[in-house]
Structures are given as structure tokens and as C-alpha cells.
Amino acid sequence: MALSEGQSLAPIFALSLTIALVLVLLVLLVVTYGYLRSRLRATVGDAQDLADLAALRDRYAAEIAQARSWLSDNKEELLKLDAEREAQERLRQELNQQELATAEAQKNVEDSRKEVLDLQHAVTSLADDRQRLQAENEKLAAQASELQREVQRLEQVRSSAEGLSIEATDRVRSLTMAAENLEQVRAELSEGVRQAEARKAGLDSEIRILEVRQQGIQAEVSRLESGLLEAQARLSRVQAELEPIEAQIRERVRLETETRVLAVHKEELEAELSALVARTEELRKRDHRAVAAGHYSDLLDVEPPCLADRVFASGPLRTISEEDALENVHRHLSAHGLVFPQRVIRAFHTCLKVSDISPITVLAGISGTGKSELPMRYAEAMGMHALPISVQPSWSSPQDLFGFYNYLETRFKATELARALVRMDPYNFGGENPAFASMRKGTRSDRMLLVLLDEMNLARVEYYFSEFLSKLEARRAVGDAAQRKMRAPAEIEIDGGGATTNGNEQASDGIRLWVGRNVLFVGTMNEDESTQTLSDKVLDRANVLRFGKPPSDSANRGGGPRGHQFRSDKFLEAAHWASWIRPSQSETRWRRQIDEWTERLNEALGLIGRPFGWRVKEAIHGYIANYPGVEGGAVYRTAMADQIEQKILPKLRGIDITQQQSIQALNLVEAVLSDLGDEELLEAVRDCQRDASYGTFNWRGVTRG
């Protein structure tokens, strides 16, 4: 019986020992936490990391407070268990005494029956107490197991804190290394600046020496020229003295000998003079670029206002999508009281995207339809620089566009367009041509420029723009524009009045302009008796958007700057614009159908003697491939109808609709429009036939809702 009671108390002692160990571990954890906190405080320098560690510290503090509370509760439970253990010990002692008394009283069982019964009752009570103590022992064992798991979790927390400490130490080390690298780079830059300043001083000294040598060479050239004149005079005298040769034989021999000597001396002088002339020419070439830059100071030194930094002071715009940009244009136009359907805006936008094969977009129609406002507001919303140019009736040559060489002042008088094109040139300006090197900071070749030729048909377009239009079209044949020889046929040559000529050879420092795809050209046409019509050459290289009668009297009156909330304050990068452009071969799903429609249209124009060639066919494919949203649905039909409106119908102007061929041609065009399902355009064509003046077809455009 005593052995059984000792075995039941053994788990209690084991539990007490376990709790003591847990208390020791908790004390070690608190000490470790204090050490880690001081370590982290000394090593972590970053404010964000400190905030994270402070949050971690608060969480650990809360966990420690919770553990302390749990220990406090367990201490009270342990005190209760100790009291019960002492009571059980007393009971065990009493039980032993009773057992001894029972052994002694067994001899007189009959006499001590009452005491035995009492003892049996006591044994039963002790058995109940033992069962209760066993249940409580199992409960304490479960609590000890839970405490052990909590200790393991706290150990994991400690390991995590050590990892954070190591990470913080590594970060401090990397920041220290970065600071050392920065100091090294600063030292290298300082040394580079010092070497550059020393090199600049050496170059300045060399330039001064060359200037002095040039003056000496010029003086030597003057002296040699005087000697040559003197030699020529002496030769003339000798020749005069040779006339009486028959009478003066001896004198003749002497003179002949002297002549040979002078001839040898003359050859030596001529050779020396040739060398000096070549050297002088080399020096002249060396200074030619500076002279050329002086001739073109009006072109190079005067910044055009349209490209000023203040226009887009917030820097580049790189992340906008094509659809979002078009939505900004629509809202910007609406904010200025300009009513244009989405289809017109998309058509205008697509015409600009295909400027490589159709270099100019023409907006034609009656006055007051917003033709001039549309491109200017479009440029504002898109983030493009804009240059409006008012065409004058007196324009008759490309000089009216770019400027001319003033022979009296020996200077080139530039227009704002020429100044802008120079700065939009990514290759010549600030690149290969040293005459432009000083202007490199003024380059705008990474931006977009929209040039508006307002009322372009006040003068004959073929006189002032045809040659330039051919240069723009020639860009398609240039493989690599970065190579000077390949782009030369498409470059524009600025008239320098001979300032760029070196003998019979064109000098390499002349002003040549490459007009890239970062420059877009738009023209407006008012159709009245004072204007000129466009030739087939211009029509084939243009997209013509003809504006019909406005839908209401209040539409497109403009009215000044009403709102600029949709005007871009950042410039659209040329590379971003180029990312929106797709090659004409990119869309093959509808190419066969488009080719069929194109052949039918060409057949119609062939009936009236106005067929078109490969250029127009390729332009139609390029337009459809670049139309926004053409990838899905039947949008390609809308784009095809636009091209009929822009390229085919303008070629029907003035045909006699009383002739059978003209009627057949119009019927073929109407059949294609019926296939496309553009009822508005089809009805506009039929209205032009019904209202034809003097039996001729005059396309007046379509009014879209």
C-alpha cells in the first residue's frame, strides 16, 4: 500500500521538475530577447527596418507578457498542488499507522470489528482521493505538454530574430560598400574633369599656335606671289631680249642659259606655291565649318518657339495607350466646343500614322468646319509640338518654306519651319555634321512635331511643296537612315549661296536635312474661286479628309481656350508613337478581300482614264493595318470605306456623269460601298450625282453623325 502511494506521487515530482525547467527556459528567452534587442538597436540603421523591428519587439513583448501571465496562473496551480501533496502525505502517514494498528488488532478481529469497519471506510475514501489525484496528474501532464510546445514556438521566434539580426548586418555591410563605391566614382569623375580641363587648355594653346602659323603661311604666300610676279616680269624681259637673236649670238647663248636657269627656278617656285596653296586650302577647309556655321547662324542659333521647353515642361509621356490617347483627344476637342465624331478623329489619327507612304494629310471643305482647329487641338492632347504655317498666294518655290540665302548679307535667312526641322533631325543636327555640334543641346529628335500648312492651296502646291513631297516619299526606299550615303537621296539641301561649295566638289559640311517620321504634315484647303486644286501627284501621296456641312450652326465654332484639362503637359516620345505603327503586311486575314475591292475600284477609275498604281494599293493596306481596333470585328470594312472617301472619290472630281463610262465607274464604286455597308458615304455619293452642276461630279464630303 505504501509503495502504491509513492508511485502515484512520482509524476507530481516530474511535473514540478518540468515546470522548473520551463521557468529556466523562459528566463533564458527573456535574457536572449534583451540581448537581441540591444544588438538590433546597434546595427539597424534604416528607418523602415527599425519600424519593422519595433513592431516585432512589441509583438514579442506581448507574447512574453502572455507567457508571464500563464506562468503566474500556473504558479497558483502549483501552490494548490503542493498543498494537496502535503495533505496526501499526511494521509499516507495516517494510513500507515492504521495499517499497523490493523495488523496488531487482527488477533482480536471480533473485538475490533467496529474499528475495522471504520478503517475500511477510510480506505474507500483514500481510494477516491487517489483517483482524483490521478485525474489531476493527467491534467497537469497535458498542461506541461502545452507548455513544452509554447517553449518550442518561442525558440522559433528567437531563431527568426537572429535571422533578422544577420540580415540587418548584411544590409549595413552592403550600404557601406555602396558608399565606398560612390566615393570611388566621385574621385574618378573629379580626375576625369581635371584631365578634360587640362586637355581643353592644351587644345586652346594648339589653336593659338595654328592661328599664328596660318598668319605666317599667309605672309609667305604673299611673298611667293610677289616673287612669282617678279619672275614672270623677268621672263618677259628675257623674251623681249631674244628678238634680235640673229645679231647677238653670244648674247643669245647667255640669255638662253639664263632663261633655263630662270625656268628651273620658276618650276621650283611653282612647286612651292602649289604646296602652299594646298596647305592653305587644307587650312581653309579646317575653318570651313566655322564659316558655314556663321552663314547659317539664323538657322542654327535662333530657337523656334514651337519647340521651346515650356511647351511640355513636365517631360516625356511614355505609358499612355493608343486608345487612351484618342479618348483624350476627343475630350479635349469637346472641351473647346469642337464636335467631331469618333470616326473622323480615328481617321485623322490613322492618316498621320501612315505618313511614310502618304506624307501629307489634307483637310478640305467649306470654311468654319474646324479644319484648322482639329490638328492643333489633336497635337495639344497628344503631346506633340505644333507649328502652324499660313500659306501665301505668292509662294512659288521651296524657298518660301525653308528660307533663302541673302547674297548682300552673305547669310541664310531661315523660316521657323527650317529651324524646327533642323532640331528634329536625329542624324545631321548635333550628330555627324560638326557645324551643328554646338547646337546639340537644342535637339528635339526624340519628340513629335505636327506641321500645319493652313490654306495650302492659296498657291500652287506643286510649286512650293512638290519637290519636298518627293523627298518625303523617298524615305521608304532608305534602308538604314543612320548611314549617310543611304539617306542622302531623301535629304533636303538648304540653299547656301555657294557657302558649302569647295571647288567643283560639294563640301561635306553643307546643310542637309533629314525629315524623319517624327515630323507629321497636315494641310487645310478652303474650296472657293481663289484656291487651286490638287494634282494627281499630290492626291496619290495624300489622304484627303473632306468635311461636309456641319451638323448644326453651333458646331465647331471654337471660341478660344475654354478648357485645358485634357491638354497634355508632357511630350509624346517619337519612339512611343512609332510603337503604335504597324507594317502594311501585318494583317493578312482580310488582304485577299481588300485586294478584290481595290481591283474593282481601279477598274472603275480605269473606265474614266484615271487608274491608280502600286503606291495607292499599298497605302490602302497600310491605312487598314493601322486603323485603331482593326484586330477585331468588321472594323476593316470601316477603314476600307475611309480610304475610298480619302483616295478614290477625290480622283472623280469633274467627270462628266452624262457619259456612259462615268456612270459605269460610279456604279462600280457604289457597289463596293454597298458591300462595305457604309450607308452614309453611299448616300453622299448619290447626292453628289443628283446635285451635279453642269453634269459634272464634284465630291463635297460626307456629314457623319
Buried (B, 14 or more C-beta within 10 A) or exposed (E): EEEEBEEBBEBBEBBBEBBEBBBEBBEEBBEBBEEBBEBBEEBBEEEEBBEBBBEBBEEBEEBBEEBEEBBEEBEEBBEEBEEBBEEBEEBBEEBEEBBEEBEEBEEEEEEBEEBEEEBEEBBEEBEEBBEEBEEBBEEBBEBBEEBEEBBEEBBEBBEEBEEBBEEBBEBBEEEEEEEEEEEEEEEEEEEEEEEEEEEEEEEEEEEEEBEEEBEEBEEBBEEBEEBBEEBEEBBEEBEEBBEEEEEBEEEBEEBEEEBEEBEEEBEEBEEBBEEBEEBBEEBEEEEBBEBBBBBBEBBBBEBBEBBEEEBBEEEBBEEBEBEEBBBBBBEBBBBBBBBBEEBBBBBBBBBBBBBBBBBBBBBBBBEBBBBBBBBBBBBBBBBBBBBBBEBEEEBEEBBBBBBBBEEEEEBBBBBBBBBBBBBBBBBBBBBBBBBBEEBEEBBBBBBBBBBBBBBBBBBBBBBBBBEBBEBBBBBEEBEEBEEBEEBEEBBBBBBBBEBBEBEEEEBBBBBBBBBBBBBBBBBBBBBEEEBBBBEEBBBBBBBBBBBBEBEEEEBBBBEEEEEEEBBBEBBBBBEBBEEBBBEBEEBEEBBEEBEEBBEBBBEBBBBBEBBBEEBBBBBBBBBBBBBBBBEEEEBBBBBBBBBBBBBBBBBBBEBBBEEEBBBBBBEBBBBBBEBBEBEBBBEBBEEBEEEBEEEBBBBBBBBBE
